[in-house]
Amino acid sequence: MAAVSFLASFSPRIHSLSSPFPSPAIKPKRPTNTFQVRSVAAPTEDVAGFDDMVSGTQRKYYMLGGKGGVGKTSCAASLAVKFANNGHHTLVVSTDPAHSLSDSFAQDLTGGMLVPVEGPDFPLFALEINPEKAREEFRDAAKNNGGTGVKDFMDGMGLGMLAEQLGELKLGELLDTPPPGLDEAIAISKVMQFLDSPQYSMFTRIVFDTAPTGHTLRLLSLPDFLDASIGKILKLREKIASATSAIKSVFGQEETRQNAADKLEQLRERMVKVRDLFRDTDSTEFVIVTIPTVMAVSESSRLRASLNKENVPVRRLIVNQILPPSALDCKFCAVKRKDQMRALDMIRNDPELSSLKLIQSPLVDMEIRGVPALKFMGDIVWK
Ligand SMILES: Nc1ncnc2c1ncn2[C@@H]1O[C@H](COP(=O)(O)OP(=O)(O)OP(=O)(O)O)[C@@H](O)[C@H]1O
């Protein structure tokens, strides 16, 4: 692997002392009707490269996950930029409570809404969901208002139906103590919005920058958890309903009750749909990102095993921050690189990881920030 200098790749254009990167150009977006996806050869049986990932207009989801700090955000953002530059309307979503999309793109993408990213050739939007903060707000609202403010809050988070049901059931204790996994539920509910809303139908590539490993696994198993919880709620509801049906029928609430139960059932079905989609080999791929250290490789191996158990398709493993051979003239770097090569061997011999397509990504000489830097990284990683 040759030494990789990001700075050198831009040196003719260095124009600012404070920022060695050229400012991302704000290009006029091409009109939607010129949308075209590069036509490429049909995929092969082996794990194909970026040509395969970019081909076709059917919506595809890429989830990037791994241990904290290995470069998930950089890899996710660089993939999103590459998709957009290859003609896809792309959405990059962060479900990591410690968002770094804004830092990675060097643009303010906060706010929990779709924000356009400036720089790529085709529309690229970012969405940072702050699940933990939302859960805290939920808890505060429940405390401060005795549960009354919760519905508005949950409505805002796309979970209004669930709040409606809980409110109607008067399960105040559940409102005071948010069910475990509510933060992930908020993230999932956003995904449900993508699926259903016409506003999102233009997006043909959706890239997730997921939270570190443990969160990711909870996120993936959440639909099952909610499926079971909603089942319980519905059963409980039935019990309450039969105990109070005489009174309710006098006040004409029977129909409302039925509608509400239908809505809850719809929510459950949506969760199942999301769960199935994330396990759909045709549309979804989970890409594991790691670094060449024994600890990171071991965690990646466990992650792969868990994803296998959840039937989530995994084909690629990015090994990021590999020291280039030119580092050999530095004694410290030479020892470090030897260590990294051992970690790469470990991957090749690992029963969980050896079958994955190995993508080696070099440690570059600058922090990867802004669209030009992400494009640079994307051209190295996504081939
Ligand atoms: N190949 C690389 N060469 C040089 N710097 C890199 C490389 N990959 C990532 N970095 C830098 O490492 C830091 C961490 O990267 P990043 O935020 O992408 O990791 P992460 O896995 O998403 O972290 P977190 O788990 O905290 O969200 C950033 O400063 C990023 O610019």
The ligand as an ORCA input file, in Angstrom:
! r2SCAN-3c Opt
* xyz 0 1
  N      -8.224      6.486      7.675
  C      -8.130      7.530      8.500
  N      -7.038      8.294      8.489
  C      -6.916      9.358      9.312
  N      -7.862      9.738     10.180
  C      -8.991      9.002     10.236
  C      -9.195      7.871      9.395
  N     -10.414      7.342      9.677
  C     -10.945      8.119     10.632
  N     -10.102      9.103     10.979
  C     -10.288     10.118     12.026
  O     -10.520      9.422     13.260
  C     -11.477     10.112     14.043
  C     -12.633      9.184     14.387
  O     -13.299      8.843     13.191
  P     -14.871      8.660     13.113
  O     -15.572      9.765     13.800
  O     -15.196      8.383     11.699
  O     -15.010      7.333     13.981
  P     -16.326      6.662     14.606
  O     -16.068      5.206     14.618
  O     -17.529      7.126     13.892
  O     -16.303      7.264     16.054
  P     -17.483      7.219     17.160
  O     -17.615      5.792     17.566
  O     -16.917      8.080     18.258
  O     -18.689      7.764     16.497
  C     -11.886     11.324     13.232
  O     -11.116     12.419     13.659
  C     -11.531     10.953     11.805
  O     -11.240     12.083     11.007
*
